Amino acid sequence: MFKLPMVIIYMIIAFNITAFTAILLLNVLIINSPIAKVIACALTIGAWALAYINRDKVVTIF
């Protein structure tokens, strides 16, 4: 049995959201709304908080 830590999955998702937010804040995208930037920042904080909260959980594969 292989045990996969859930923090890996949460961190991959959180990193992708963080990259999107960074690109959004650098004004590279067409979206220039400050409300969208605040929502993206809040989503990033929430994703990293979930990764931290679920750092001890594991899933058994096979």
N, C-alpha and C positions, 0 to 999 in steps of 0.2 A: 504494500500500500504506500502510495506517495502522498505526502501532506503538502498542500499548497497554501502558503499564508495568504489570507485575503488582502493584506496590506499591499501586496504587489499589484493586484487588480485595481484596488482603489487608487494607488499612486499613479498608475498608468493613466487612468481616467482624469485624475486631478492635474497631472502634468499637461495633458492635452488641453484641458480647460484653461490652465494657466498660460499656455502658449497662445491660445486664441485671445485671451484677455490682454496679453502683452502686445500683440499685433493690433488689437483694437485701440489700445491706449496710445500707440505710436501713430495713429491716424493713417495706417496703411490701407485699411478697408474703406469701403464707401460709407459705412455707418459713422455718423458724426454726432449722434445724439448723446448728450450727457447722461440721460436716464438709462440708456442701453449700457453705457460704460459702468455706471453704478451697479446695475443688475449683474453684469459680467464679473465685477469685482466681488460682489456678494456671493455669487455662484462659486467663484474660485475659493473663497474663504470657507464656504460650506463643504466643498469637495475635499479640501485638505483637513478640515475638522472631522469629516467622516473617515478619512484614511487614518487619522490619529485615534479615533474612538475604536475602530475595528482592527487595530494593529495586532491584537492577540488571537484573533479568530483564524482557524485553519479549516480547509476543505479537503476531505480525503478523495483522491482520484484513483480510480481502478480498484 
